[in-house]
Amino acid sequence: MDRERDALLGRRISDLNLSIRGSRVERLVSALNAELDQRGIAYHPTVYLSDQWGCPDRTPVIGVPFYLADPRLESIEREVAGNVEDDAESLRYLRHECGHAINYAFQLYQRPDWRACFGRFSQPYHDRYDADPLSRAYVRHILGWYAQKHPDEDFAETFAVWLGTDDWRARYRDWPALEKLEYVDRTMREIADRHLEPENPTEDDLPVEAMQYSLAEHYSLSEEQLPIADSRQFDVDLHRLFLRATDAPSGESAGAFLDEHRGEVVSRITYWTGESPSLVRSLLDHLSARAGDLDLRVGTLEAATLIELTAFATTVVMHHRHANTARPEERRRGGSAA
């Protein structure tokens, strides 16, 4: 397997002959289209394989991560990112991106009633954003309170809940978000039987055929590092999490403990915060290396240590996120959430 893995990492993605036909993606797209049919929506957006989940800005096509089309690539993704979307999570993303595609195909965002309900489509788009976890003005669908990111995301999330939730009226009763769901319900009934010619992605939308770089380069290009300028940055915190070797001479090495639980911690923090696996992993890598330098050990309550470690790392990641919320981002892909 290692030999096959290394061979795959060295190949250009465009040369992997990946196709939706016959893959898990085909089954997921069929499930999405069945939901659209059940709601009476005649328009089915084009789905294609790309580098990530997304819908190019104002272009009604849905990009799906290429690794979902090949179990071997799923295995590599799981190794690198710590997680691969199961069918339920994939359908959540498909419904969300479908919301973008329908918004763009019918140019709903230009309608005054859309703006009155969701806000200005043209307002600045920020990759990191402040969110109020107690707000009831937005639906909950993708983790990270994603509907609060931008009016375009608010619509896509509201559409996704409307499409995939039969009891949305009861679930959101007495929430201001119910008005948005009612708007989507009215608008979808209005456009349901309208037939539009599906568009196809261009090279600018980055289909797999245009990804003329290796799988290894794909993962190196997507690496995001936490900017830790001084190796001593978290020494005080590490001394609170772990014990000195003189205090626990028979305890497990803190570095080994961090390495052992790295995948689980990275996966959980990424899942709840919405930050990239590479950024979270860079923090865990730093903590592991520094704990080794300090010769720290794990106490007897390993489960408590793991909980405290996860809470600490999550706090660091979220403070970093908050400190960078004011940076506007280029909207190459609307709705990229994974």
C-alpha positions as CSV (number, residue, x, y, z in Angstrom):
1,M,0.0,0.0,0.0
2,D,2.8,2.4,0.8
3,R,4.3,1.9,-2.6
4,E,0.9,2.5,-4.3
5,R,0.4,5.6,-2.1
6,D,3.8,7.1,-3.0
7,A,3.1,6.4,-6.7
8,L,-0.3,8.2,-6.4
9,L,1.3,11.2,-4.6
10,G,3.7,11.6,-7.4
11,R,1.1,11.6,-10.2
12,R,-0.7,14.7,-11.6
13,I,-4.3,14.8,-10.5
14,S,-5.3,15.5,-14.1
15,D,-3.7,12.1,-15.1
16,L,-5.7,10.0,-12.6
17,N,-8.6,9.6,-14.9
18,L,-11.1,10.4,-12.2
19,S,-14.8,10.3,-13.0
20,I,-18.1,10.7,-11.2
21,R,-19.6,7.8,-13.1
22,G,-19.5,4.7,-11.1
23,S,-18.1,6.4,-7.9
24,R,-19.6,7.2,-4.6
25,V,-20.1,10.7,-5.9
26,E,-22.5,9.5,-8.5
27,R,-24.7,7.9,-5.8
28,L,-24.6,11.1,-3.7
29,V,-25.6,13.3,-6.7
30,S,-28.5,10.9,-7.5
31,A,-29.7,11.4,-3.9
32,L,-29.5,15.2,-4.2
33,N,-31.4,15.1,-7.5
34,A,-34.0,12.9,-5.9
35,E,-34.5,15.5,-3.2
36,L,-34.9,18.2,-5.8
37,D,-37.4,16.1,-7.7
38,Q,-39.3,15.5,-4.5
39,R,-39.6,19.3,-4.0
40,G,-40.7,19.6,-7.6
41,I,-37.6,21.6,-8.7
42,A,-36.8,20.9,-12.4
43,Y,-33.4,22.5,-12.4
44,H,-30.5,20.2,-11.5
45,P,-27.1,21.9,-11.4
46,T,-24.0,20.3,-13.0
47,V,-21.7,18.6,-10.5
48,Y,-18.0,18.1,-11.3
49,L,-14.8,17.0,-9.5
50,S,-12.6,19.8,-8.2
51,D,-10.1,20.5,-5.4
52,Q,-12.8,21.1,-2.7
53,W,-16.4,21.6,-2.0
54,G,-17.6,24.8,-3.7
55,C,-19.7,26.7,-6.1
56,P,-17.7,29.3,-8.2
57,D,-18.9,32.8,-7.5
58,R,-22.1,33.4,-9.5
59,T,-21.5,30.3,-11.6
60,P,-24.2,27.6,-11.1
61,V,-22.0,24.5,-11.0
62,I,-21.1,22.4,-7.9
63,G,-17.5,21.3,-7.2
64,V,-17.0,18.1,-5.2
65,P,-13.6,17.1,-3.8
66,F,-11.9,14.8,-6.2
67,Y,-10.8,12.3,-3.6
68,L,-14.4,11.2,-3.1
69,A,-14.3,9.5,-6.5
70,D,-11.6,7.0,-5.5
71,P,-11.2,5.0,-2.3
72,R,-7.4,5.1,-2.6
73,L,-7.5,8.9,-2.6
74,E,-10.0,8.9,0.3
75,S,-7.4,6.9,2.3
76,I,-4.7,9.5,1.6
77,E,-7.1,12.3,2.4
78,R,-8.0,10.7,5.7
79,E,-4.3,10.3,6.5
80,V,-3.5,13.9,5.8
81,A,-6.6,15.7,7.0
82,G,-7.7,13.2,9.7
83,N,-11.2,12.8,8.3
84,V,-13.2,12.1,5.1
85,E,-16.8,13.1,4.7
86,D,-19.3,10.3,5.1
87,D,-22.5,10.1,3.0
88,A,-24.5,12.2,5.5
89,E,-21.9,15.0,5.7
90,S,-21.4,14.9,1.9
91,L,-25.1,15.4,1.3
92,R,-25.2,18.4,3.7
93,Y,-22.4,20.0,1.6
94,L,-24.2,19.1,-1.7
95,R,-27.4,20.7,-0.5
96,H,-25.5,23.8,0.6
97,E,-23.7,24.1,-2.7
98,C,-26.9,23.4,-4.6
99,G,-28.4,26.5,-2.8
100,H,-25.6,28.6,-4.2
101,A,-26.1,27.2,-7.7
102,I,-29.8,27.8,-7.7
103,N,-29.2,31.3,-6.3
104,Y,-26.8,32.0,-9.2
105,A,-28.8,30.3,-11.9
106,F,-31.9,32.2,-11.3
107,Q,-30.0,35.3,-10.1
108,L,-32.2,35.5,-7.0
109,Y,-29.6,37.6,-5.2
110,Q,-30.5,40.5,-7.5
111,R,-34.1,40.5,-6.3
112,P,-35.2,43.2,-3.8
113,D,-37.1,40.7,-1.7
114,W,-33.9,38.5,-1.5
115,R,-31.9,41.5,-0.2
116,A,-34.6,42.4,2.2
117,C,-34.5,38.9,3.6
118,F,-30.8,38.0,3.6
119,G,-28.9,41.3,3.1
120,R,-26.6,42.7,0.4
121,F,-25.0,40.1,-1.8
122,S,-22.2,42.6,-2.6
123,Q,-21.1,43.1,1.0
124,P,-17.4,42.2,1.8
125,Y,-16.8,38.4,2.1
126,H,-14.5,37.3,4.9
127,D,-13.0,33.9,5.2
128,R,-12.9,34.2,8.9
129,Y,-15.9,35.8,10.6
130,D,-17.5,36.6,14.0
131,A,-20.5,34.5,14.8
132,D,-23.1,34.6,17.6
133,P,-23.7,31.0,18.7
134,L,-26.9,32.0,20.5
135,S,-28.5,33.8,17.5
136,R,-31.8,32.4,16.3
137,A,-31.9,34.5,13.2
138,Y,-30.0,31.8,11.2
139,V,-30.5,28.2,10.5
140,R,-28.0,25.6,11.7
141,H,-26.7,23.2,9.1
142,I,-23.0,23.2,8.5
143,L,-20.9,23.5,11.6
144,G,-19.3,26.8,12.6
145,W,-22.5,28.9,12.4
146,Y,-21.8,29.1,8.7
147,A,-25.0,31.0,7.8
148,Q,-23.6,34.0,9.6
149,K,-20.6,34.3,7.3
150,H,-22.3,36.2,4.4
151,P,-25.8,36.7,3.0
152,D,-24.9,34.3,0.2
153,E,-24.0,31.7,2.7
154,D,-27.2,32.5,4.7
155,F,-29.3,31.7,1.7
156,A,-27.4,28.5,0.8
157,E,-27.7,27.2,4.4
158,T,-31.4,28.1,4.6
159,F,-32.0,26.4,1.2
160,A,-30.1,23.3,2.4
161,V,-32.3,23.0,5.6
162,W,-35.4,23.6,3.5
163,L,-34.4,20.9,1.0
164,G,-33.3,18.2,3.5
165,T,-35.6,18.8,6.5
166,D,-39.3,17.8,6.4
167,D,-40.1,19.4,9.7
168,W,-38.4,22.7,9.3
169,R,-41.4,24.7,10.3
170,A,-41.6,22.8,13.7
171,R,-37.9,22.8,14.2
172,Y,-37.6,26.6,13.7
173,R,-40.9,27.6,15.2
174,D,-40.6,31.0,17.0
175,W,-37.1,31.6,15.5
176,P,-36.6,34.7,13.2
177,A,-34.9,32.2,10.9
178,L,-38.3,30.8,10.1
179,E,-39.1,33.9,7.9
180,K,-36.1,33.0,5.7
181,L,-37.2,29.4,5.4
182,E,-40.7,30.6,4.4
183,Y,-39.1,32.9,1.8
184,V,-37.2,30.0,0.3
185,D,-40.3,27.9,0.3
186,R,-42.3,30.5,-1.6
187,T,-39.5,31.3,-4.0
188,M,-38.8,27.6,-4.8
189,R,-42.5,27.1,-5.5
190,E,-42.3,30.1,-7.9
191,I,-39.3,28.8,-9.9
192,A,-39.9,25.0,-9.5
193,D,-41.0,24.2,-13.0
194,R,-38.6,26.6,-14.8
195,H,-36.1,24.7,-17.0
196,L,-32.7,26.2,-17.5
197,E,-29.8,24.7,-19.5
198,P,-27.2,23.4,-17.0
199,E,-23.8,25.1,-17.3
200,N,-20.5,23.3,-17.4
201,P,-17.4,24.3,-15.4
202,T,-14.5,26.1,-17.2
203,E,-10.8,25.7,-16.5
204,D,-11.1,28.7,-14.2
205,D,-13.5,26.7,-12.0
206,L,-10.7,24.1,-11.6
207,P,-12.1,20.8,-12.7
208,V,-9.8,17.8,-12.2
209,E,-8.8,18.0,-15.9
210,A,-7.2,21.4,-15.1
211,M,-5.4,20.2,-12.0
212,Q,-2.0,19.7,-13.7
213,Y,0.0,19.3,-10.5
214,S,0.7,16.2,-8.4
215,L,-1.3,15.0,-5.5
216,A,1.7,15.7,-3.2
217,E,1.7,19.3,-4.5
218,H,-2.0,19.6,-3.9
219,Y,-1.5,18.9,-0.2
220,S,1.5,21.1,0.1
221,L,-0.3,24.0,-1.6
222,S,-3.2,23.7,0.8
223,E,-0.9,23.7,3.9
224,E,-1.7,26.5,6.4
225,Q,0.6,27.1,9.3
226,L,-0.1,28.8,12.6
227,P,2.4,31.6,12.7
228,I,4.4,30.7,15.9
229,A,7.4,33.0,15.9
230,D,9.0,31.8,19.1
231,S,9.3,28.1,20.2
232,R,8.7,29.2,23.8
233,Q,5.2,30.7,22.9
234,F,3.2,28.0,24.8
235,D,5.7,26.8,27.4
236,V,3.6,28.1,30.3
237,D,0.6,26.3,28.9
238,L,2.5,23.0,28.4
239,H,3.7,23.1,32.0
240,R,0.0,23.4,33.1
241,L,-1.0,20.5,30.8
242,F,1.8,18.1,31.7
243,L,4.3,17.3,34.5
244,R,8.0,17.7,34.7
245,A,10.0,14.4,34.4
246,T,11.1,14.7,38.0
247,D,7.5,14.8,39.1
248,A,6.4,11.8,37.0
249,P,9.5,9.8,36.1
250,S,7.4,6.8,35.0
251,G,4.8,8.8,33.1
252,E,4.4,8.6,29.3
253,S,6.3,11.2,27.3
254,A,4.1,14.2,26.6
255,G,5.4,14.3,23.0
256,A,4.5,10.6,22.5
257,F,1.1,11.3,24.0
258,L,0.5,14.2,21.6
259,D,1.6,12.2,18.7
260,E,-0.7,9.3,19.7
261,H,-3.8,11.5,19.8
262,R,-2.8,14.0,17.1
263,G,-5.3,12.6,14.5
264,E,-8.2,12.5,16.9
265,V,-7.6,16.0,18.3
266,V,-7.0,17.6,14.8
267,S,-10.2,16.0,13.5
268,R,-12.3,17.2,16.4
269,I,-11.0,20.7,16.4
270,T,-11.3,21.0,12.7
271,Y,-14.8,19.7,12.8
272,W,-16.1,22.2,15.3
273,T,-14.1,25.3,14.4
274,G,-14.1,25.1,10.7
275,E,-10.4,25.8,10.5
276,S,-8.1,23.9,8.2
277,P,-6.6,20.6,9.3
278,S,-3.2,21.8,8.4
279,L,-3.4,24.8,10.7
280,V,-4.6,22.8,13.6
281,R,-2.0,20.1,12.9
282,S,0.8,22.7,12.8
283,L,-0.2,23.7,16.4
284,L,-0.2,20.0,17.6
285,D,3.1,19.4,15.9
286,H,4.7,22.4,17.6
287,L,3.3,21.4,21.0
288,S,4.6,17.8,20.5
289,A,8.1,19.0,19.6
290,R,8.3,21.5,22.4
291,A,7.0,19.1,25.0
292,G,9.8,16.8,23.9
293,D,12.3,19.5,24.3
294,L,11.0,20.2,27.8
295,D,11.0,16.5,28.7
296,L,7.4,16.7,29.9
297,R,5.3,13.7,31.0
298,V,1.6,12.8,31.2
299,G,0.1,12.4,34.7
300,T,-2.1,9.6,35.8
301,L,-5.4,11.1,34.5
302,E,-4.8,10.7,30.8
303,A,-8.5,11.3,29.8
304,A,-8.6,14.6,31.7
305,T,-5.3,15.6,30.1
306,L,-6.7,14.9,26.6
307,I,-9.9,16.9,27.4
308,E,-7.8,19.8,28.7
309,L,-5.4,19.6,25.7
310,T,-8.3,19.7,23.2
311,A,-9.9,22.7,25.1
312,F,-6.6,24.6,25.1
313,A,-5.8,23.9,21.4
314,T,-9.4,24.9,20.4
315,T,-9.0,28.2,22.4
316,V,-5.8,29.0,20.6
317,V,-7.3,28.3,17.2
318,M,-10.4,30.3,17.9
319,H,-8.4,33.3,19.2
320,H,-6.3,33.1,16.0
321,R,-9.5,33.0,14.0
322,H,-10.9,36.0,15.8
323,A,-7.7,38.0,15.4
324,N,-8.0,37.5,11.6
325,T,-11.7,38.1,11.0
326,A,-11.2,41.5,9.4
327,R,-9.3,40.2,6.3
328,P,-11.6,40.2,3.2
329,E,-11.0,37.2,1.0
330,E,-11.4,36.7,-2.7
331,R,-14.5,34.7,-3.4
332,R,-13.1,32.1,-5.8
333,R,-15.6,29.6,-4.5
334,G,-18.8,30.4,-2.7
335,G,-19.8,28.1,0.1
336,S,-16.6,26.2,0.4
337,A,-16.9,24.7,3.9
338,A,-14.6,21.8,4.2
